[in-house]
Amino acid sequence: MYKLLRDALFLFPAETSHHLALNSLKLAGLLGALGKSQALPGKTVRVMGIDFPNPVGLAAGLDKNGEYIDALAALGFGFIEIGTVTPRPQPGNPKPRLFRLPEAQGIINRMGFNNQGIDYLLENVRKASYQGIIGINIGKNFDTAVENAADDYLIGLRKAYSHAHYITVNISSPNTPGLRKLQYGDDLKRLLEILREEQGKLVQQHGRYVPVAIKVAPDLTEAEIRDMAGVFSTVQIDALIATNTTLDKSAVQGLLHADEQGGLSGKPLTQRATEVIRQFRADMDSQIPIIGVGGILSGQDAQAKLDAGASLVQVYSGFIYRGPELVRECVEATKKAG
Ligand SMILES: Cc1cc2nc3c(=O)[nH]c(=O)nc-3n(C[C@H](O)[C@H](O)[C@H](O)COP(=O)(O)O)c2cc1C
């Protein structure tokens, strides 16, 4: 059924079908066609002090403004991450900026954090009837200098704090110039210390601990992963999300759209993301959980991420190619493995 719908949707430019699909899903939800909005029963896990009904989540970027929370929840995800959201609304990069590479089951995007700003997203969170686990992914506006990035993350952290089960700090999008600089050395340490300190204040203020996860890129050398793992262990981040999209297009060379600028996701990323998870698991304090994401297109792929050391997984591109069936398959596969 999804295959038929997908073939029809794929006739449109990628971003048009994205909106068509999400709006149809929303409409189906409003008409009651999706049934009860409930996580599929799966392997329950406690991660970051939160009880997840199943370990399969929706990755950031599909619902950047939190406009489709209830409709997406009806598909059975164990958790939903919305955003990336920035302090102020911004249009993102000029279109076209989203490309499908169906032969490779891949996607290249250079959206550039198109979003309507954090106040609009929070309004949508308030309006949603979803009672499940929600992560809010925060970023910086494109016109905020990288040296001042902490200011934007602080705005995001403060505003999102009372609305999220966890907050993700995205320092790994390839489509905001300079952002990935924040992954290294003193820049990384300084940013994490600032956020940790603010989190401490917010705990006092709200009487509730909201974990902060850090999302990283797959384009890291072994030495860079070792250094970052050291910093994450020292600062004791609450979780690591690995990985974002890759700038390495070697796996799709020669295919239509392969030369488009932006980050590549989907099947061409599967192995690399799993490797990054495996290395962080080996190098980082074992108490810090990893959320594995990147090229999960089957239940087996989801289980491979858990085997490499992740405690939870997220999907994005696989969901575009396989639809809601992928969520079911991943929940089942990870349940069987106990
Ligand atoms: C169109 C598109 C938009 C994305 N936007 C975001 C985003 O706003 N924030 C973020 O942290 N990750 C974003 N991502 C990255 C995904 O969350 C995920 O980390 C990456 O695509 C790898 O997973 P996948 O292979 O299952 O897609 C985006 C990915 C795609 C394809």
The ligand as an SDF file (V2000), in Angstrom:
LIG
                    3D

 31 33  0  0  0  0  0  0  0  0999 V2000
   15.6320   16.2060    4.4930 C   0  0  0  0  0  0  0  0  0  0  0  0
   16.3900   16.0080    5.7730 C   0  0  0  0  0  0  0  0  0  0  0  0
   16.3640   17.0070    6.7410 C   0  0  0  0  0  0  0  0  0  0  0  0
   17.0600   16.8390    7.9310 C   0  0  0  0  0  0  0  0  0  0  0  0
   17.0100   17.8180    8.8800 N   0  0  0  0  0  0  0  0  0  0  0  0
   17.6460   17.6310   10.0660 C   0  0  0  0  0  0  0  0  0  0  0  0
   17.5500   18.6060   11.0890 C   0  0  0  0  0  0  0  0  0  0  0  0
   16.8740   19.6360   10.9540 O   0  0  0  0  0  0  0  0  0  0  0  0
   18.2270   18.3750   12.2500 N   0  0  0  0  0  0  0  0  0  0  0  0
   18.9730   17.2470   12.4610 C   0  0  0  0  0  0  0  0  0  0  0  0
   19.5380   17.0790   13.5400 O   0  0  0  0  0  0  0  0  0  0  0  0
   19.0480   16.2950   11.5120 N   0  0  0  0  0  0  0  0  0  0  0  0
   18.4080   16.4600   10.3330 C   0  0  0  0  0  0  0  0  0  0  0  0
   18.4960   15.4880    9.3700 N   0  0  0  0  0  0  0  0  0  0  0  0
   19.3260   14.3050    9.6250 C   0  0  0  0  0  0  0  0  0  0  0  0
   18.5210   13.1200   10.1390 C   0  0  0  0  0  0  0  0  0  0  0  0
   17.9170   13.4010   11.3650 O   0  0  0  0  0  0  0  0  0  0  0  0
   19.4360   11.8740   10.2870 C   0  0  0  0  0  0  0  0  0  0  0  0
   20.3930   12.1330   11.2820 O   0  0  0  0  0  0  0  0  0  0  0  0
   20.1460   11.5150    8.9960 C   0  0  0  0  0  0  0  0  0  0  0  0
   19.3240   11.7300    7.8750 O   0  0  0  0  0  0  0  0  0  0  0  0
   20.5970   10.0510    8.9830 C   0  0  0  0  0  0  0  0  0  0  0  0
   19.5050    9.1790    9.1490 O   0  0  0  0  0  0  0  0  0  0  0  0
   18.7410    8.4590    7.9220 P   0  0  0  0  0  0  0  0  0  0  0  0
   19.7960    7.8130    7.0760 O   0  0  0  0  0  0  0  0  0  0  0  0
   17.7960    7.5000    8.5690 O   0  0  0  0  0  0  0  0  0  0  0  0
   18.0460    9.5360    7.1800 O   0  0  0  0  0  0  0  0  0  0  0  0
   17.8070   15.6430    8.1660 C   0  0  0  0  0  0  0  0  0  0  0  0
   17.8160   14.6400    7.1840 C   0  0  0  0  0  0  0  0  0  0  0  0
   17.1090   14.8010    6.0040 C   0  0  0  0  0  0  0  0  0  0  0  0
   17.1430   13.6980    4.9670 C   0  0  0  0  0  0  0  0  0  0  0  0
  1  2  1  0
  2  3  1  0
  2 30  2  0
  3  4  2  0
  4  5  1  0
  4 28  1  0
  5  6  2  0
  6  7  1  0
  6 13  1  0
  7  8  2  0
  7  9  1  0
  9 10  1  0
 10 11  2  0
 10 12  1  0
 12 13  2  0
 13 14  1  0
 14 15  1  0
 14 28  1  0
 15 16  1  0
 16 17  1  0
 16 18  1  0
 18 19  1  0
 18 20  1  0
 20 21  1  0
 20 22  1  0
 22 23  1  0
 23 24  1  0
 24 25  2  0
 24 26  1  0
 24 27  1  0
 28 29  2  0
 29 30  1  0
 30 31  1  0
M  END
$$$$
